[in-house]
Amino acid sequence: SQQGEEDPQALSIQEGENATMNCSYKTSINNLQWYRQNSGRGLVHLILIRSNEREKHSGRLRVTLDTSKKSSSLLITASRAADTASYFCATIGARGSTLGRLYFGRGTQLTVWP
Amino acid sequence: DGGITQSPKYLFRKEGQNVTLSCEQNLNHDAMYWYRQDPGQGLRLIYYSQIVNDFQKGDIAEGYSVSREKKESFPLTVTSAQKNPTAFYLCASSIFLQDNQPQHFGDGTRLSIL
């Protein structure tokens, strides 16, 4: 299976703390993406990291990628109650019938308490 | 504002009935996708289209059908052959079908059985 698997399944923290979510995958990839989903809404793209990148930042988000371990992590610093959502990693098919297709894990449900 | 519009937000289906979910985008994207999301699960690809008048089956296409007569529109029909249709359905689009393109999502249609 190409899909990523997030860990932990659920994470509960206080405002101001950092939140770290991990993603493992099984196949070789060119890119990996992270998405956020608020309850009952669609997904919002957060960040894309390429296989030749080790780390990428966007505001309070920091994503790392270790292709040798087939794993990625998403760090949200100084979390806020508004960060409460599900976070998904997605691997992307790079060739043939998988080209452009996203493969999602089950996500990490993050709850940030005020 | 550019985006993806899904309608209706809630839909109920009777036994033996076909229902059609609407997805419209004004982002001028070539590629469009339909996903199914079950509670506590990641997204699974139903169908995708990389260009007008072309579409491909995803991982769970049985019991579903699509059309792509216009670039802006990619309706999904849930047929009576789909025995377990209760789920959250998400439509997405990307500039084109490629492994480095983020996908933009609508806010979903929640389908339930009467």
Interface residues (C-beta under 8 A of the other chain):
Chain A: Q3 N30 N31 Q33 G40 R41 G42 L43 V44 H45 L48 R50 F88 I92 G93 A94 S97 L99 G100 R101 L102 F104 G105 R106 G107
Chain B: I4 Q6 A31 Y33 G40 Q41 G42 L43 R44 L45 Y48 Q50 Q56 G58 L90 A92 S94 F96 L97 Q98 D99 N100 Q101 P102 Q103 H104 F105 G106 D107 G108 R110
